[in-house]
Amino acid sequence: MIKVENLSFSFPQKELYKDISFTLEEAQHCAFIGTSGSGKSTLIDILMDPERYLFEGKLEIDPTCKIGYVSQFSQLDSTKETTVFEYIGEEFIKLQNEITSICNEMETSSDIEPLIEKYQFALDAFDAMGGDHFESNINKKLNLANLLKLKDVRVSDLSGGEFKLIQVMKEMLHSPDLMIMDEPDVFLDFENLNALKKLINTHKGILLVVTHNRYLLNHCFNKIIHLENTEIQEFDGRYIEYNFSLLQTKMELQEIAVAEAEEIERYDNIIDNLRAIATINSDASRGRALKARVRFQERLEARRIKAPFVDIKQPNIRFGIENEIEDSMVVKVNNYSVAFDELLLENVSFEIKSTDKVAIIGPNGTGKTTLLRDIFNNNHESIDINDDVKMAYLSQNQGEVLKDSNTILEEFIDAGFKTYDEVRAYISNYGFEGEIVNQKIESLSGGEKNILQLAKVSASHANVLLLDEPTSHLDTYTQIALEKAIEDYKGAILMISHDFYSVVNGMDYVLIIDNKTMRKMTMKKFKKMIYASHFDKDYLEAEQNKKAVEMKIELALKDTNFEYAKVLVDELEKLIELL
């Protein structure tokens, strides 16, 4: 068991945790969630290397606890000629070669005693690692992830998504007591995401996974740890049940708050009457009655329940347009091709109209990003852009749009804002307030950088948006806010995404990569295709129904119609059982 008690930690410009406590126990698969910049990755760093951090509190991890770790920023070493099998089994193969070398040495050595001792030590270490079965275990994991075909492929030839899965397998092969993964799902295509789900669900040890991916959250975890506003909350159960619990709590708290507000208003009126009487009549007993009433009112105010996990502020994302284009072609691609070491796309042709919302779908490494970048730069002979188009671009390579050495304020001055006050007022809608606006962009989390990109896209008032993996690193609250902004947007969107929910909830149709070219696919056909590999029948329809009921509950709560909200909550509970 891993135990954290009363942990507090802060940076000079920001307090991250205040007296947080949680436990991780055997067989728990735990999703670690929280809004961008809340300190999830830092907490993982503390668990990995507590000696490096000056934190207050108690951290109990058995010294013999073996920790496996997969970083969100893993880099491929293109200089290595190692095959996938050799990379995953690196430590096993190294020890196996050492044992073979000792055996060879023993055949010719006259002093065999120290070699026997060395041989036995290496053999014990190999057995402790489960070395006898490492080859079959690698094959099983590759097969589980549908990547057995890559066994003899060089690691340097893998896509980023494939390499991420190979890393996960390598760490899992050592059977760690605690396996930590920091956003292992970022940029994974549909097939690789499904493979990651299988690897997570078959892992036997304790898992702590930072993720905002709704597919994984709904299908992989039996415990939730939620970090928000320096506090932490534990929940034993599925993510969908956790959200339902939050909604129930929100309703209860709001009902209490309305009742208290009515009571406070009643006492306000009594106090006003007592004050009016006291100005006319200076009787001491009336003065004492007034003071008692004021003290009682203060106690009522103090009783108001603060619930940082119940009502989390979403960024206010709005994509406005300065110059709307009438229903006409805004982007035309005709016989576009792209190749690097090999041909990726060939004879790609499509048109985007002024209000089309289109997702580009395809495996990792098939040229999607290059196509989007070429459209933005408008420097390719196969691409034609309407003269009235104003484009905004969000890149999965955040450094392409954001300058790391800038502060947040400087970044928006460079983007055309006139004063720092104007920037502060604008970016407060996206959750950037206080000292953080003076931080360098390089110090921000991946999610915070993507929110800044969204803020820049919004500020451009463009009529065509090119979005490359816009949901990557975003917390679920911001993902939902982005979906709403996409739904309300009046211009055209061309979006690369591997997020089922964003595509299904916001796009009109998809352009799917098939045999190195693209074909148009209706949303109905796309849903049918992904159901076959990823979801139970009618799952997304049930998800949509759930979302519709949740919206009705929100409206009922706004109208303080608690009786109707309770009826809807019962309806929601039945839908959740189906999911």
KOLKOL-707218 format. One record per residue (C-alpha): residue number from 1; chain; x, y, z. Coordinates in Angstrom, 3 decimals. Each point is the difference from the previous one (the first is absolute). Layout:
<pts>
NUM, A, X, Y, Z
...
</pts>
This chain:
<pts>
1, A, 0.000, 0.000, 0.000
2, A, 1.083, 3.560, -0.807
3, A, -1.081, 2.531, 2.611
4, A, 0.116, 3.816, -0.195
5, A, -0.948, 1.972, 3.121
6, A, -0.405, 3.778, 0.401
7, A, 2.262, 0.807, -2.939
8, A, 0.588, 3.699, -0.743
9, A, 2.190, 1.409, -2.769
10, A, 0.319, 3.297, -1.830
11, A, 2.107, 1.849, -2.533
12, A, 0.922, 3.666, 0.664
13, A, -2.829, 1.178, -2.264
14, A, -2.609, -2.673, 0.740
15, A, -1.258, -2.245, 2.797
16, A, -0.708, -3.467, -1.412
17, A, -1.150, -2.151, 2.955
18, A, -1.149, 0.680, 3.515
19, A, -0.263, -2.947, 2.435
20, A, -1.040, -2.542, -2.632
21, A, -0.276, -3.697, 0.883
22, A, -0.746, -3.128, -2.051
23, A, 0.906, -3.693, -0.258
24, A, 0.671, -2.420, -2.836
25, A, -0.665, -3.647, 0.756
26, A, 0.622, -3.343, -1.679
27, A, -1.906, -0.595, -3.280
28, A, -1.276, 3.580, -0.199
29, A, 0.017, 1.545, -3.465
30, A, -0.177, 3.686, 0.833
31, A, -0.714, 2.918, -2.348
32, A, 1.693, 3.204, 1.177
33, A, -2.042, 2.966, -1.260
34, A, -0.159, 3.772, 0.482
35, A, -0.024, 3.230, -1.969
36, A, 3.078, 1.049, -1.963
37, A, 2.795, 1.400, 2.188
38, A, -1.401, -1.414, 3.251
39, A, 3.260, -1.873, 0.690
40, A, -0.619, -3.606, -1.073
41, A, 3.371, -0.487, -1.719
42, A, 1.819, 1.645, 2.941
43, A, -1.691, -2.379, 2.446
44, A, 1.160, -2.920, -2.133
45, A, 3.553, 1.419, 0.080
46, A, -0.214, 0.121, 3.820
47, A, -1.140, -3.649, 0.140
48, A, 2.829, -1.007, -2.366
49, A, 2.779, 1.942, 1.763
50, A, -1.095, 1.386, 3.412
51, A, 3.573, 0.963, 0.981
52, A, 0.045, 2.667, -2.722
53, A, -2.948, 1.986, 1.383
54, A, -0.424, 2.098, 3.144
55, A, -3.546, -1.044, 0.836
56, A, -1.765, -0.093, 3.344
57, A, -1.863, -3.092, 1.145
58, A, 0.502, -3.735, -0.083
59, A, 0.614, -2.306, -2.950
60, A, 0.024, -3.755, 0.684
61, A, 1.417, -2.163, -2.794
62, A, 1.734, -3.295, 0.787
63, A, 3.720, 0.367, -0.889
64, A, -0.244, -3.249, -1.993
65, A, -2.985, 1.306, -2.020
66, A, 0.813, -0.330, -3.691
67, A, -1.392, 2.940, -2.015
68, A, -0.543, -0.013, -3.762
69, A, -0.377, 3.356, -1.743
70, A, -1.121, 1.234, -3.425
71, A, 0.459, 3.752, -0.573
72, A, -2.359, 2.179, -2.041
73, A, 3.032, 1.411, -1.835
74, A, 1.739, -3.151, -1.228
75, A, 2.458, 0.516, -2.829
76, A, 1.001, -2.544, -2.610
77, A, 3.751, -0.534, -0.352
78, A, 0.338, -0.034, -3.792
79, A, 3.661, -1.040, 0.192
80, A, -0.787, -3.423, 1.518
81, A, -0.204, -2.976, -2.331
82, A, -1.721, -2.077, 2.706
83, A, -3.001, -2.086, -1.045
84, A, -3.287, 0.200, 1.906
85, A, 0.616, -3.411, 1.587
86, A, 3.534, 0.994, 1.072
87, A, -1.225, 3.333, 1.408
88, A, -2.787, -1.528, 2.120
89, A, 2.203, -2.847, 1.244
90, A, 3.172, 2.123, 0.353
91, A, 0.760, -0.794, 3.671
92, A, -0.903, -3.671, -0.387
93, A, 2.200, -0.388, -3.087
94, A, 2.873, 1.857, 1.718
95, A, -0.132, -2.364, 2.994
96, A, -0.429, -3.023, -2.265
97, A, 3.130, 1.009, -1.935
98, A, 1.868, 0.507, 3.278
99, A, -0.927, -3.536, 1.130
100, A, 1.161, -1.415, -3.358
101, A, 3.276, 1.946, 0.265
102, A, 0.661, -1.336, 3.541
103, A, -0.640, -3.574, -1.222
104, A, 2.486, 0.484, -2.847
105, A, 2.559, 1.405, 2.432
106, A, -0.471, -2.945, 2.365
107, A, 0.993, -2.421, -2.805
108, A, 3.507, 1.480, -0.268
109, A, 0.682, 1.435, 3.475
110, A, 2.167, -1.713, 2.608
111, A, -1.544, 2.033, 2.861
112, A, -3.622, -1.115, -0.250
113, A, -1.295, 0.757, 3.543
114, A, -0.609, 3.768, -0.393
115, A, -1.560, -0.664, -3.426
116, A, -2.448, -2.527, 1.498
117, A, -1.008, 2.599, 2.600
118, A, -0.394, 2.643, -2.732
119, A, -1.991, -2.448, -2.140
120, A, -2.370, -0.847, 2.877
121, A, -0.544, 3.695, 0.788
122, A, -0.889, 0.774, -3.640
123, A, -2.249, -3.075, -0.215
124, A, -1.885, 0.999, 3.167
125, A, -0.488, 3.521, -1.376
126, A, -1.279, -1.432, -3.300
127, A, -2.451, -2.315, 1.827
128, A, -1.212, 2.868, 2.230
129, A, -0.838, 1.983, -3.156
130, A, -2.001, -2.921, -1.406
131, A, 2.656, -0.483, -2.634
132, A, -0.986, -3.564, -0.952
133, A, -3.172, 1.277, -1.630
134, A, 1.035, 3.439, -1.239
135, A, -0.122, -0.905, -3.716
136, A, -3.509, -1.465, 0.173
137, A, -1.120, 2.928, 2.216
138, A, 1.235, 2.515, -2.614
139, A, -1.823, -1.897, -2.743
140, A, -3.209, -0.077, 2.092
141, A, 0.089, 3.764, 0.603
142, A, 0.770, 0.780, -3.647
143, A, -2.835, -2.289, -1.058
144, A, -2.389, 1.588, 2.522
145, A, 0.745, 3.432, -1.477
146, A, -0.262, -1.396, -3.561
147, A, 3.654, 0.978, -0.563
148, A, 1.623, -3.428, -0.430
149, A, 0.775, 1.016, -3.591
150, A, 2.427, 2.608, 1.401
151, A, 2.085, -2.487, 1.990
152, A, 3.020, 0.180, -2.354
153, A, -0.501, 3.623, -1.114
154, A, 2.598, 2.573, 1.062
155, A, -1.150, 2.272, 2.840
156, A, 1.121, 3.025, -2.028
157, A, -2.574, -0.908, -2.689
158, A, -2.972, 0.070, 2.381
159, A, -2.634, 2.740, 0.101
160, A, -0.250, 2.037, 3.222
161, A, -3.142, -1.890, 1.030
162, A, 1.558, -3.415, -0.610
163, A, 3.091, 0.980, 1.993
164, A, -2.187, 1.111, 2.927
165, A, -1.646, -3.448, 0.117
166, A, 3.387, -1.724, -0.236
167, A, 1.164, 2.056, 3.000
168, A, -3.083, -1.051, 1.982
169, A, 0.702, -3.674, -0.810
170, A, 3.653, 0.328, 0.988
171, A, -0.896, 1.390, 3.440
172, A, -2.793, -2.535, 0.553
173, A, 2.302, -2.905, -0.892
174, A, 1.931, 0.615, 3.239
175, A, -3.191, -0.500, 2.064
176, A, 0.417, 3.211, 2.048
177, A, -1.815, 0.273, 3.341
178, A, -1.142, 3.477, -1.080
179, A, -0.335, 1.005, -3.646
180, A, -0.255, 3.759, -0.634
181, A, -0.952, 1.416, -3.391
182, A, -0.266, 3.721, -0.760
183, A, -2.463, 0.591, -2.859
184, A, 0.979, -3.137, -1.952
185, A, -2.950, 0.542, -2.365
186, A, 1.066, 3.345, -1.503
187, A, -0.024, -0.114, -3.846
188, A, -0.861, -3.724, -0.132
189, A, -2.165, -0.945, -2.984
190, A, -3.172, -2.067, 0.494
191, A, 1.696, -3.403, -0.372
192, A, 2.896, 0.843, 2.308
193, A, -2.374, 1.492, 2.591
194, A, -1.971, -3.245, 0.005
195, A, 3.272, -1.916, 0.410
196, A, 0.941, 2.199, 2.988
197, A, -3.410, -0.739, 1.542
198, A, 0.700, -3.759, -0.275
199, A, 3.487, 0.359, 1.519
200, A, -1.396, 2.000, 2.953
201, A, -2.872, -2.422, 0.629
202, A, 2.241, -3.105, 0.001
203, A, 2.663, 1.498, 2.302
204, A, 0.093, -1.727, 3.400
205, A, 1.719, 2.615, 2.209
206, A, -0.919, 3.444, 1.345
207, A, -0.487, 2.582, -2.751
208, A, 0.022, 3.794, 0.314
209, A, -0.817, 1.618, -3.341
210, A, -0.287, 3.718, -0.716
211, A, -2.553, 0.243, -2.791
212, A, -2.734, 2.245, -1.367
213, A, -1.055, -2.500, -2.650
214, A, -3.696, -0.708, 0.443
215, A, 0.208, -3.376, -1.757
216, A, 2.646, -1.257, 2.446
217, A, -1.690, 1.667, 2.984
218, A, -3.278, -1.775, -0.759
219, A, 1.537, -3.430, -0.660
220, A, 3.151, -0.561, 2.054
221, A, -0.079, 1.129, 3.623
222, A, -1.472, -1.077, 3.347
223, A, 1.226, 3.012, 2.001
224, A, 0.128, 3.750, -0.617
225, A, 2.379, 2.485, 1.642
226, A, -1.038, 3.565, -0.804
227, A, 2.351, 2.933, 0.665
228, A, -1.522, 3.477, -0.039
229, A, 0.688, 3.387, 1.619
230, A, 2.774, -1.428, 2.284
231, A, -2.368, -2.721, 1.310
232, A, -0.442, -3.676, -0.842
233, A, -2.965, -2.339, -0.085
234, A, -0.035, -3.809, -0.189
235, A, -2.813, -2.053, -1.482
236, A, -0.189, -3.796, -0.158
237, A, -1.888, -0.816, -3.180
238, A, -0.199, 0.797, -3.693
239, A, 0.424, 3.478, -1.468
240, A, -3.592, 0.061, -1.258
241, A, -1.200, -0.764, 3.545
242, A, 2.287, 2.703, 1.385
243, A, -1.539, 2.598, -2.316
244, A, -3.476, -1.134, 1.038
245, A, 1.006, 0.344, 3.650
246, A, 1.280, 3.551, -0.661
247, A, -3.286, 0.931, -1.645
248, A, -2.018, -1.337, 2.944
249, A, 2.226, 1.921, 2.439
250, A, -0.329, 3.167, -2.083
251, A, -3.793, -0.264, 0.135
252, A, -0.019, -0.592, 3.766
253, A, 2.346, 2.934, 0.642
254, A, -2.001, 2.323, -2.238
255, A, -3.238, -0.954, 1.753
256, A, 1.649, 0.726, 3.379
257, A, 1.445, 3.277, -1.342
258, A, -3.430, 1.195, -1.238
259, A, -1.611, -0.842, 3.361
260, A, 2.837, 1.792, 1.851
261, A, -0.236, 3.040, -2.292
262, A, -3.719, 0.256, 0.765
263, A, 0.751, -0.272, 3.716
264, A, 2.777, 2.604, -0.219
265, A, -2.329, 2.351, -1.926
266, A, -2.671, -0.427, 2.714
267, A, 2.573, 0.875, 2.694
268, A, 1.241, 2.954, -2.096
269, A, -3.544, 1.416, 0.063
270, A, -0.265, -0.568, 3.775
271, A, 3.385, 1.723, 0.539
272, A, -1.029, 2.949, -2.206
273, A, -3.223, 0.357, 2.038
274, A, 1.939, -0.197, 3.288
275, A, 2.475, 2.641, -1.249
276, A, -2.863, 2.295, -1.010
277, A, -1.604, -0.413, 3.433
278, A, 3.399, 0.502, 1.731
279, A, 0.482, 3.388, -1.689
280, A, -3.313, 1.144, 1.517
281, A, 0.142, -1.875, 3.294
282, A, 3.378, -0.325, 1.797
283, A, -1.222, -2.774, 2.340
284, A, 3.073, -2.170, 0.916
285, A, -1.953, -3.258, -0.352
286, A, -0.814, 0.833, -3.609
287, A, 3.722, 0.633, -0.657
288, A, 0.867, -3.416, 1.462
289, A, -2.684, -1.652, -2.154
290, A, 1.490, 1.652, -3.094
291, A, 3.542, -1.238, 0.837
292, A, -1.283, -3.544, 0.601
293, A, -1.786, -0.020, -3.341
294, A, 3.148, 1.285, -1.804
295, A, 2.147, -2.699, 1.645
296, A, -2.538, -2.672, -1.031
297, A, 0.067, 1.293, -3.570
298, A, 3.829, -0.195, -0.016
299, A, -0.209, -3.634, 1.165
300, A, -2.436, -0.770, -2.848
301, A, 2.426, 1.546, -2.521
302, A, 2.874, -2.044, 1.448
303, A, -2.042, -3.202, -0.398
304, A, -0.135, 0.360, -3.774
305, A, 1.599, -3.150, -1.423
306, A, 3.028, 0.460, -2.222
307, A, 0.180, -2.741, -2.600
308, A, 3.070, 0.367, -2.261
309, A, -0.727, -3.292, -1.764
310, A, -3.673, 0.620, -0.656
311, A, -0.012, 3.238, -1.955
312, A, 3.216, 0.227, -2.006
313, A, 0.341, 3.080, -2.164
314, A, 0.190, -0.810, -3.704
315, A, 1.917, 2.309, -2.329
316, A, -2.315, 2.259, -1.976
317, A, 1.015, -1.039, -3.539
318, A, -1.706, 1.943, -2.796
319, A, 0.959, -0.124, -3.679
320, A, -1.358, 3.203, -1.563
321, A, 0.306, 1.156, -3.630
322, A, 0.773, 3.467, -1.350
323, A, -0.724, -0.837, -3.634
324, A, -2.602, -2.697, -0.730
325, A, 0.201, -1.582, -3.453
326, A, -3.189, -0.950, -1.851
327, A, -0.547, -3.695, -0.737
328, A, 2.950, -0.627, -2.306
329, A, 3.285, -1.888, -0.249
330, A, 2.681, 1.244, 2.446
331, A, 2.667, -2.727, -0.427
332, A, 0.539, -2.177, -3.070
333, A, 2.587, -2.793, -0.134
334, A, 0.600, -1.635, -3.372
335, A, 2.338, -2.973, -0.600
336, A, 2.122, 0.762, 3.072
337, A, 2.880, -2.390, 0.794
338, A, 2.614, -0.082, 2.740
339, A, 2.978, -2.264, 0.655
340, A, 2.919, -0.187, 2.401
341, A, 1.977, -3.265, 0.027
342, A, -3.066, -1.544, -1.661
343, A, -3.188, 1.180, -1.663
344, A, -2.554, 0.945, 2.688
345, A, -2.864, 1.581, -1.935
346, A, -0.700, -0.107, -3.724
347, A, -2.657, 1.629, -2.213
348, A, -1.924, 1.493, 2.941
349, A, -2.899, 2.211, -1.114
350, A, -2.789, 1.660, 1.998
351, A, -1.838, 3.308, 0.486
352, A, -1.012, 1.742, 3.215
353, A, -2.952, 2.389, -0.039
354, A, -0.329, 3.073, 2.205
355, A, -2.018, -1.683, 2.794
356, A, 1.329, -3.584, -0.271
357, A, 1.392, -1.617, 3.136
358, A, 2.228, -2.847, -1.098
359, A, 2.253, -2.469, 1.826
360, A, 3.051, -1.570, -1.652
361, A, 0.328, -3.565, 1.296
362, A, 2.884, -2.399, -0.502
363, A, 2.791, -1.928, 1.712
364, A, 3.073, 1.700, 1.495
365, A, 2.669, 0.932, -2.524
366, A, -2.175, 0.212, -3.136
367, A, 0.589, 3.665, -0.900
368, A, -3.034, 1.667, 1.616
369, A, 2.000, 2.706, 1.806
370, A, 2.079, 0.756, -3.101
371, A, -3.190, 0.495, -2.034
372, A, -1.509, 2.354, 2.598
373, A, 3.241, 1.988, 0.212
374, A, 0.154, 0.303, -3.809
375, A, -3.592, 1.305, -0.058
376, A, 0.866, 2.595, 2.658
377, A, 3.177, 1.114, -1.775
378, A, -1.826, -0.019, -3.364
379, A, 3.211, -0.731, -1.862
380, A, -0.891, -3.210, -1.852
381, A, -1.088, -0.093, -3.634
382, A, -2.744, -2.538, 0.766
383, A, -1.670, 2.272, 2.581
384, A, -2.324, 2.907, -0.832
385, A, -1.269, 2.388, 2.711
386, A, -2.908, 2.439, -0.438
387, A, 1.253, 3.631, 0.028
388, A, -2.423, 0.935, 2.808
389, A, 1.297, -2.686, 2.339
390, A, 1.695, 0.938, 3.255
391, A, 1.547, -3.081, 1.634
392, A, 1.007, -0.877, 3.555
393, A, 2.160, -3.012, 0.795
394, A, 0.383, -2.123, 3.132
395, A, 3.025, -2.289, -0.153
396, A, 0.656, -3.250, 1.854
397, A, 3.603, 1.252, 0.059
398, A, -0.725, 2.847, 2.428
399, A, 3.326, 1.739, -0.625
400, A, -1.124, 0.633, -3.563
401, A, -2.634, 2.488, 1.230
402, A, 1.244, 1.047, 3.449
403, A, 3.396, 1.529, 0.784
404, A, 1.426, -1.756, 3.093
405, A, 2.104, 2.999, 1.083
406, A, -3.051, 2.314, 0.075
407, A, -2.090, 0.562, 3.091
408, A, -3.753, -0.509, -0.501
409, A, -0.461, 3.787, -0.101
410, A, 2.756, 0.434, -2.612
411, A, -1.457, -2.758, -2.172
412, A, -3.301, 1.857, -0.360
413, A, 1.667, 3.403, -0.512
414, A, 1.861, -1.689, -2.889
415, A, -3.403, -1.268, -1.222
416, A, -1.293, 3.586, -0.349
417, A, -1.455, 0.965, 3.391
418, A, 0.741, 3.634, 0.889
419, A, 0.495, -0.033, 3.777
420, A, 0.746, -2.454, 2.814
421, A, -3.338, 0.902, 1.619
422, A, -1.790, -0.978, -3.207
423, A, 1.870, -3.345, -0.014
424, A, -0.778, -0.648, 3.685
425, A, -3.711, 0.650, -0.529
426, A, -0.064, -2.314, -3.032
427, A, 1.983, -2.980, 1.305
428, A, -1.858, -0.035, 3.335
429, A, -2.806, -1.644, -2.034
430, A, 2.395, -2.907, -0.520
431, A, 0.957, -0.390, 3.656
432, A, 3.274, 1.983, -0.060
433, A, -0.099, 2.452, 2.898
434, A, 2.414, 1.439, 2.554
435, A, 3.745, -0.656, -0.098
436, A, -0.207, -2.767, -2.615
437, A, -0.353, 2.634, -2.771
438, A, 3.639, 0.990, 0.628
439, A, 1.279, -3.576, -0.333
440, A, 2.042, -1.111, -2.989
441, A, -1.957, -2.252, -2.355
442, A, 2.708, -2.673, 0.270
443, A, -0.952, -0.498, 3.688
444, A, -3.671, -0.768, -0.745
445, A, -1.566, -3.445, -0.183
446, A, -0.945, -1.531, -3.360
447, A, -3.680, 0.664, 0.728
448, A, 0.613, 3.655, 0.890
449, A, 1.932, 0.489, -3.246
450, A, -2.858, -1.461, -2.025
451, A, -2.517, 2.254, 1.769
452, A, 2.229, 2.973, -0.915
453, A, -0.039, -1.177, -3.621
454, A, -3.813, -0.140, 0.113
455, A, -0.050, 3.533, 1.440
456, A, 2.195, 1.211, -2.890
457, A, -2.201, -1.759, -2.566
458, A, -3.079, 1.638, 1.546
459, A, 1.629, 3.459, 0.044
460, A, 0.758, -0.246, -3.744
461, A, -3.724, 0.083, -0.967
462, A, 0.929, -2.228, -2.954
463, A, -2.633, -1.513, -2.297
464, A, 1.916, -3.258, -0.556
465, A, 1.541, -1.932, 2.915
466, A, 2.695, -2.649, -0.498
467, A, 0.238, -2.033, 3.203
468, A, 2.645, -2.721, 0.402
469, A, -0.897, -2.215, 2.978
470, A, -1.637, 2.879, 1.935
471, A, -1.138, -2.218, 2.912
472, A, 3.497, -1.339, 0.757
473, A, 1.064, 0.738, 3.620
474, A, -3.342, 1.766, 0.667
475, A, -1.919, -0.944, 3.135
476, A, -3.527, -1.330, -0.528
477, A, -1.621, 3.299, 1.058
478, A, 1.909, 1.909, -2.683
479, A, -0.721, -2.735, -2.576
480, A, -3.737, 0.455, 0.620
481, A, 0.350, 3.808, -0.205
482, A, 1.866, -0.427, -3.312
483, A, -2.752, -2.254, -1.375
484, A, -2.571, 2.683, 0.837
485, A, 2.146, 2.692, -1.698
486, A, 0.309, -2.182, -3.121
487, A, -3.767, -0.607, -0.021
488, A, -0.721, 3.772, 0.176
489, A, 2.663, 1.040, -2.544
490, A, -1.342, 1.420, -3.288
491, A, 3.084, -0.606, -2.163
492, A, 1.811, -3.032, -1.430
493, A, 2.112, -2.423, 2.041
494, A, 2.511, -2.574, -1.224
495, A, 1.094, -2.042, 3.015
496, A, 2.403, -2.881, 0.502
497, A, -1.185, -2.001, 2.976
498, A, 0.121, -3.472, 1.531
499, A, -2.572, 0.939, 2.633
500, A, -3.264, -1.879, -0.690
501, A, -2.128, 2.430, 1.964
502, A, 1.274, 3.186, -1.657
503, A, -0.458, -1.481, -3.476
504, A, -3.473, -1.435, 0.606
505, A, -1.271, 2.967, 2.034
506, A, 1.315, 2.782, -2.233
507, A, 0.738, -1.044, -3.595
508, A, -2.291, -0.180, -3.060
509, A, 1.992, -2.758, -1.720
510, A, 3.502, -1.513, -0.103
511, A, 2.775, -0.289, -2.562
512, A, 1.522, -3.387, 0.674
513, A, 3.444, -1.090, -1.202
514, A, -0.288, -3.234, -1.946
515, A, 2.807, -1.561, -2.041
516, A, 2.054, 3.243, -0.079
517, A, -2.868, 2.154, -1.201
518, A, -3.140, 1.534, 1.544
519, A, -3.680, -0.723, -0.354
520, A, -3.003, 1.745, 1.436
521, A, -2.026, -1.922, 2.605
522, A, -3.338, 0.912, 1.540
523, A, -0.229, 0.234, 3.765
524, A, -2.445, -2.925, 0.033
525, A, 2.485, -2.240, -1.815
526, A, 2.888, 1.220, 2.166
527, A, -1.918, -0.877, 3.176
528, A, -0.756, -3.459, -1.387
529, A, 3.697, -0.507, -0.812
530, A, 1.280, 0.919, 3.459
531, A, -2.737, -1.993, 1.744
532, A, 1.436, -3.126, -1.602
533, A, 3.364, 0.508, 1.739
534, A, -0.545, 2.193, 3.026
535, A, -3.499, 0.168, 1.436
536, A, -2.953, -2.139, 0.934
537, A, -3.059, 0.420, -2.217
538, A, -1.712, 3.401, 0.384
539, A, 2.620, 1.178, 2.530
540, A, 0.414, 3.466, -1.503
541, A, -3.778, 0.452, -0.314
542, A, -0.309, -0.873, 3.700
543, A, 2.803, 2.501, 0.689
544, A, -1.882, 2.671, -1.966
545, A, -3.226, -0.769, 1.912
546, A, 1.937, 0.261, 3.265
547, A, 1.417, 3.366, -1.066
548, A, -3.497, 1.263, -0.941
549, A, -1.408, -0.968, 3.425
550, A, 3.001, 1.643, 1.742
551, A, -0.739, 3.240, -1.921
552, A, -3.642, -0.148, 1.141
553, A, 1.174, -0.461, 3.600
554, A, 2.289, 3.048, -0.323
555, A, -2.924, 2.093, -1.259
556, A, -2.282, -1.275, 2.785
557, A, 2.651, 0.933, 2.592
558, A, 0.346, 3.475, -1.523
559, A, -3.755, 0.424, 0.453
560, A, 0.295, -1.491, 3.537
561, A, -2.591, -2.599, -1.060
562, A, 1.362, -2.697, 2.309
563, A, -2.996, -2.341, -0.251
564, A, 0.350, -0.273, -3.788
565, A, 3.802, -0.310, 0.345
566, A, -0.469, -3.017, 2.305
567, A, -2.294, -1.699, -2.551
568, A, 2.682, 0.588, -2.669
569, A, 2.743, -1.375, 2.288
570, A, -1.961, -3.267, 0.305
571, A, -0.228, -0.101, -3.807
572, A, 3.752, 0.662, -0.255
573, A, 0.798, -2.832, 2.423
574, A, -1.832, -2.484, -2.259
575, A, 1.976, 1.228, -3.029
576, A, 3.283, -0.387, 1.886
577, A, -0.892, -3.623, 0.777
578, A, -0.216, -0.604, -3.773
579, A, 3.512, 1.419, -0.413
</pts>
